[in-house]
């Protein structure tokens, strides 16, 4: 797959986009949905292992999809959210961290 033309790459991306509904990076989703204020903060949370799906740490470039259940460990609380559609989510559980 090294020698794929840019046009073919774009077609593969468009097919993936229209099949799955939307494609958005995890760090951008966290910022756009106002879970965190800045994308850099979202990026640092992901790099620090504070954003997980199941038992897997997610990278900032993870492509979020509707139906994903993600756990986000913020400084004072832990959120477990279900992504429903672009920039929207539902909080499944919210717990305060012991300081």
C-alpha positions as CSV (number, residue, x, y, z in Angstrom):
1,X,0.0,0.0,0.0
2,X,3.0,2.3,-0.2
3,X,2.4,3.3,-3.8
4,X,-1.2,4.6,-3.4
5,X,-2.0,7.8,-5.3
6,X,-3.3,10.8,-3.4
7,X,-6.6,10.5,-5.3
8,X,-7.1,6.9,-4.2
9,X,-6.3,7.9,-0.6
10,X,-8.9,10.6,-0.8
11,X,-11.5,8.2,-2.2
12,X,-10.8,5.7,0.5
13,X,-11.2,8.5,3.1
14,X,-14.5,9.7,1.6
15,X,-15.9,6.1,1.5
16,X,-15.0,5.6,5.2
17,X,-16.5,9.0,6.0
18,X,-19.8,8.4,4.4
19,X,-20.1,4.8,5.7
20,X,-19.4,5.6,9.3
21,X,-21.3,8.9,9.6
22,X,-18.5,11.1,10.7
23,X,-14.8,11.0,11.4
24,X,-13.2,13.1,14.0
25,X,-10.0,12.9,16.0
26,X,-10.4,12.2,19.7
27,X,-8.6,15.3,20.9
28,X,-10.7,17.5,18.6
29,X,-13.9,15.8,19.7
30,X,-13.1,16.4,23.4
31,X,-12.5,20.1,22.6
32,X,-15.5,20.6,20.3
33,X,-17.9,18.8,22.8
34,X,-16.5,21.1,25.6
35,X,-15.3,18.3,27.8
36,X,-11.9,20.2,27.9
37,X,-11.2,23.8,27.0
38,X,-8.2,23.4,24.7
39,X,-7.1,20.8,22.2
40,X,-3.6,20.8,23.7
41,X,-5.2,19.7,27.0
42,X,-7.1,16.9,25.3
43,X,-3.9,15.9,23.5
44,X,-2.0,15.8,26.9
45,X,-4.8,13.7,28.5
46,X,-4.6,11.2,25.8
47,X,-0.8,11.0,25.9
48,X,-0.9,10.7,29.6
49,X,-3.2,7.6,29.5
50,X,-6.1,9.4,31.0
51,X,-8.5,8.6,28.1
52,X,-9.4,4.9,27.7
53,X,-11.8,2.7,25.8
54,X,-12.2,-0.5,27.8
55,X,-8.7,-1.2,29.1
56,X,-6.9,0.4,26.1
57,X,-5.3,3.8,26.3
58,X,-6.4,5.9,23.3
59,X,-4.1,8.1,21.3
60,X,-5.1,11.7,20.3
61,X,-5.6,10.6,16.7
62,X,-8.1,7.9,17.5
63,X,-11.1,8.2,15.2
64,X,-14.2,8.5,17.4
65,X,-17.4,6.7,16.2
66,X,-21.0,6.8,17.3
67,X,-21.5,4.1,20.0
68,X,-18.0,4.4,21.4
69,X,-17.9,4.3,25.2
70,X,-14.9,6.3,26.5
71,X,-13.6,7.0,30.0
72,X,-12.0,10.4,30.6
73,X,-10.0,11.0,33.8
74,X,-10.1,14.7,34.5
75,X,-8.3,16.4,37.4
76,X,-11.3,16.2,39.8
77,X,-13.6,13.6,38.3
78,X,-13.9,10.6,36.0
79,X,-16.4,10.7,33.2
80,X,-17.6,7.7,31.3
81,X,-19.3,8.9,28.1
82,X,-21.1,7.3,25.1
83,X,-20.6,9.1,21.8
84,X,-23.9,9.5,20.0
85,X,-23.1,11.7,17.0
86,X,-20.9,14.6,15.9
87,X,-20.1,16.8,18.9
88,X,-22.7,15.1,21.1
89,X,-22.4,12.6,23.9
90,X,-24.3,11.2,26.8
91,X,-22.7,10.9,30.3
92,X,-23.0,7.3,31.5
93,X,-21.4,7.8,34.8
94,X,-19.6,10.6,36.6
95,X,-17.6,10.0,39.8
96,X,-15.4,12.4,41.9
97,X,-11.8,11.5,42.5
98,X,-10.5,11.2,46.0
99,X,-8.1,14.0,46.5
